[in-house]
Amino acid sequence: FTAMADGTAEEYELLERHERAFAAQLADRVLHRLRGLEGSMGGYRVSRLEHSLQSATRARRDGASVDWVGAARVHDIGDDLAPDNHSELAAAVLQPYVPPDVHWVILHHGLFQSYYYAHFLGGDRDGRERHRDHPWFDRCAQFCERWDQNSFDPDYASDPLASFEGDVREVFGRSAWDPAVIGSASTSPF
């Protein structure tokens, strides 16, 4: 068909089969995007890939669940395509596959991370305070404190990308919007 309004049931069934096959390869595409972070954003002492590896390694070493390790691994995946709202892009990618608190933390981590630098640039470092009464405020603050803001260290011994492949495949290999996953908050690692 050339217009969706003209499609037949058979055509939509064919497309659905193709879309399911494409969706089954999501983990491969996520891993590809993560590798692409090697060349992103200059000025830091480590690449965005290394930053993400350090964040995920810290989460893993803290005994965090696969949801939190996977989220730490992909939390900055949006930097290349959405530099002004990278948190929202990463959260949208994760949302169908992780518990709601993990999604909320990734959605807001950019704002919470600004606590460490906004005042140096004329911004409001306390912008995160507007979420102070949210039940997951502390989780987001801890995510940034323990795994994000301190993961720019060229001397930190992070785990290699290949060691996270299983975590990425587990999270993105789930059925999207599975009520057993998205229906309740995770076990907090903090």
Stockholm file with secondary structure:
# STOCKHOLM 1.0

chainA/1-190         FTAMADGTAEEYELLERHERAFAAQLADRVLHRLRGLEGSMGGYRVSRLEHSLQSATRARRDGASVDWVGAARVHDIGDDLAPDNHSELAAAVLQPYVPPDVHWVILHHGLFQSYYYAHFLGGDRDGRERHRDHPWFDRCAQFCERWDQNSFDPDYASDPLASFEGDVREVFGRSAWDPAVIGSASTSPF
#=GR chainA/1-190 SS CCSGGGCCHHHHHHHHHHHHHHHTTHHHHHHHHHHHGGGCCCSSSSCHHHHHHHHHHHHHHTTCCHHHHHHHHHTTTTTTTCTTSHHHHHHHHHGGGSCHHHHHHHHHHHHHHGGGTGGGGTSCTTGGGGGTTSTTHHHHHHIIIIIITTCCCTTCCCCCGGGGHHHHHHHHTSCTTCHHHHTSCCCCCC
#=GC SS_cons         CCSGGGCCHHHHHHHHHHHHHHHTTHHHHHHHHHHHGGGCCCSSSSCHHHHHHHHHHHHHHTTCCHHHHHHHHHTTTTTTTCTTSHHHHHHHHHGGGSCHHHHHHHHHHHHHHGGGTGGGGTSCTTGGGGGTTSTTHHHHHHIIIIIITTCCCTTCCCCCGGGGHHHHHHHHTSCTTCHHHHTSCCCCCC
//
